[in-house]
């Protein structure tokens, strides 16, 4: 839908069924907890909380949930939401997303993961350690404070809901400690309500990530706060460079090189031509499109087209 505010996006979801429908006088009741209208033999096995919870979630998001129903024909539910457009830091460049990160430049960075769930910690550890991060773990806020004082991490990934001491209290105490008060904290929680994000910021967290964690989002946040420059798989980088060059215009090399290749083509020295073009291609990726065209013609044994192709660029 067209946005009614700048930097906002209007989304509409419609869900339609062909059930028994709902009488107009009962429409308001369906959003009340534990309400299931209709014949008892048609009741679902649920608790009657689904629509009530959905209504509350949509209200918290600033949206609207409406329903239209015709008895005996079915119902249509509609959700309207006004959402903020993602910032540039939340939307990494497509080129970077396609490349495999294998590390980062500069000094080793230390990251502390605080979460009472061992599996959650393991997921993050398995993402970060292969990239060269030094990763420590703690299972609650109290232990997290102790480890933070000992190792002085560059960044903390902090679960908000934990026993003994939760993430909110850990952040409060950390910000009051002169030694570690400037440590960067990324809060994490399965609760994605705006109030949770707001509370995490109020106590001093620098940012928030919803669970389950998205690997790319996590790396984007870490890159932003630690000012990192990623290192990518060189082979994958070359592949991406080749892909880009394939869709650009064909750029020919110098006339001297073209003339030499044309002589080889006219003399029928195709194996030598292929070898020289392949070597040239490895050292000069900017001519990828042109050299690929030559190699395609040689592989098809289309010598007449090959000569014409080279002569056209010479002339």
N, C-alpha and C positions, 0 to 999 in steps of 0.2 A: 504494500500500500504506500502511497505518497507520504513522506514524512511531514509532520506539522511543525516541527522544530528543526533548526539547523543542527547537524551532527547527531540526529536521532533517526531511528528506523522504526516504522510502524509495521508490526507483524500481526496477521490474523490467522487463527487456526479454527477450522470448522470440523466437527465430528458429528456424523449423522448415522442414525440407526433406523431400522424398519421394525421396531418392536411394537409393544401394545400402546405406546404413547402415554401421555400424562394429562389429566384433566387440568384446565386452567386454574381451578381453585386450589390445586395441590402443588402448583409449580414452586411456590415459595418454600414449602416444607422440604423439598428434596435437598436443599442445601444445609439442613439442620442435621447434627450428628445423630447417628443410629436410625435414620429414616430410610425405609425401603418400601416404596409404594407398589401397589399391584397385588395380584393374587399370590397367596403364599406359595403355591407350587411353582411360581415363576421366579421366586426370590433367588438371588445369587447366594453363594456361600460366604460372601463378605460380611463385614460388620456394619455396613451402612455409614462408614466414615469417609469413603473416597471423595465424594463431591464436597463435603464439608472441608476436608483438608485442601483439596484443589482450590476452593474458593479463598481460603486463607492465604495460600501461597500466592495466588494471583493478586490479591489485595496488597500483600507485602511488596509485590513487584510493581505496584501502581497500575495494574491492568484492570480489565473488566471481563467478567464471565456472565454470559446471558444464555437463555434457553428459549427455544420455540418448539412447541409440541402440539400435535393433533392426535386426539384420542383415537386409537385404532390404526393409526398410520405410522407413528414413530416420532422421534425427537431429534432436534439439531442443537448442539451446544456450540457456542462461539466464544473464543478467547481473543481479546484485543490487547496487545502489549506495545508500549513505546519504549524502545531500547536504545541505549547509547551506542554509537559506533565505536568499535575498538580503536585504541590508540596505535600509533606506529610501532611502539615498543611491544605491543601485544600481537602484532601481525608481522612477523619476520619476513624479510624479502624471500620471494619464492625460490630464488637461486640458492640461498643459504639453506632453505628447508630441504632441498633435493640433495645436498651434499652431506656426506657422512662426516661428522665431527670426530676427530681422533685425539684431540688434545687442545692445549691453549699455549700461547706464548708468554714468556716471562716467568717470574718467581712462582713456586708452588703455593697454592692456596689451601687453607685449612677450613673445613666445613664441619659443623656439628649438627647431627640429626637427633632431635629429641622427640620420641614417640613411644608410647607404652606398648604399641603393637609391633612385635618383632618383624612380621612380614612387611609392614609398611616401611620400616627402617631398611630392610633388606632391598626393597625395590629401589630406593634412593641410592643406597650404597653401590648397588650393581650398575647404576647409571653413571655415577660420579667417579668411582675409583679407576675404571678403565681409561678415563680421560686425564688422569694424573692428579686428581684432587686427593688430599689427605683427609680422610673422613673418620670422625669419631662418633660414637653413639651414646645416648643416655635414654633411660626408660621412663623418666618423670622429670618434672620441673626442678625439684630439689637437686637431683643428680646432675641435671643440666647446668644449674648454676655453679656447682662444684667443678664440673669439667671445664666450663667456660673460664673460670678463674685460673685454672691450671694451664690450659692450652692457648687461651686468647684467640679463638677462631676468627677468621675473616668474615664468616657468615653463619647464621644459625637457621636451620629449617625446623620449625617448631609446631608440633601438634597442640591444639588449644584445649582439648578435653583429655585429661589424664588423671590418674589417682595420685595421692600424696600431695602433689602440687601441680595445678594445671598450667597451661601456657600463658594465661592472662597474668597470674600471680608471678610466674617466673619473669615475665617481661617487666612487670612493675619493679620487682626487686633489682633486676639487672640495670634498669635505667637509673636507679637510685645509687648504684655503686660507681664511684668515680673512676675506678680502674677499667671497667668493662661497659660503661654506659653508652658508648658510641658503636657498639657491635651491631652490625646489620642483622635484622630478623625478618624472615619470611614466614608468616603464620600459615598454617594449613589446617583445614577442617572439612568434614563431610557436610557440615551445615553451611549452605551458601546464601543464607538470608543476609540482606543488607545490614541488618542489625549486628550480625556476627562480625562482618567485615569492619563495620564502624567501631565496634567495641575493641577489636584487635588494634585498630589504628589509635584509638584513644589511649590505650595503655602503653603504646610506643612501638608497635610493630611497623616495619617499613612497607610491607606489602602483604598480599594475601593470595593463596592458591587453593582452589577447591580440590577435594578428594573425590575420586581417585586422581592422583597427580598425572598430568599430561607431560611426557618427557620433554617435548619441544618448549612448552610454556615454562617449565622448570629451568631449562637451560637458558632461555631468553632472560628470565629474571636474574639468574646468577650472572650472566654476561653483563647485564645492565648495571647491577650494583657493584660488581667487582671490576668493571671496566675491562673486560677480557677481549682478547682478539683470538678467535678460534683458529685452530689448524685443521685442515680438511684432508681427507684421503686424496693423495695426489692423483692416483689413477682415476678416481671418480671425478675429480676436478677437470682432468683432461677430457673425459667423456662429455661433461657438461659444456666445455669450451667448444668441442667438436660439434655438439648439437646446435649451439648458437650459430656457429659459422655455417652450418649446413643450410640454415634458413636465411642467411644474409646473401647479398649479391656476390657473384663470383669475381674475385680479384686476381688478376694475372700477375706473375712475377716479372722480372726485368726482361727486356727484349733479348738480351744475350742468352739468358736461360731458355727462353722460348725457342730461339733459333737453334740452340744445341739440341733440344728435345725434338724439334722438327726434323733435323738431319738424321737423328737416330730412327725416327719413324719412317722416313723415306728409304733408309737403308735396310729396314726390316729388323732392326736390332731391338725387338720388343722386350725380351728378358732384361737387357741392359737398361732400357728406358724405364721399365717398371721398378727396377731396383733403385735407380737414381731418383725417381719421383717419390718413392716411399721414404728414402733417406731425407730428401728435401722436405717432405711433409712433416716428419718428426721434429725438425728443427724450425719450421716456419708454419705454425698453426694458422696464421692469418690467411694463408693461401689454401686452407683446407678444402673449400668448395671447388676451387680450380683443379687441384691435384686429384681429388676424388673423381672428377669428371674424366680426367685422363686415364686413371686406373680402371674405371668402368669400361671405357672404350677399348682398352688393351685386353681386358678380360673377356670382352665379347668378340675379340679379333676383328673389330670394325675399324680397319686401318684407314679407309677412305675418309670416314667421319673424323677420325683422330687427326689426320693431316689438315682437313678443312677447319677443324676447331682451333688448332694451333696457328694456322695461317690467318684466320680471322682476327685473332688477337695481335698478331704481328703487324697486320695491316692497319 
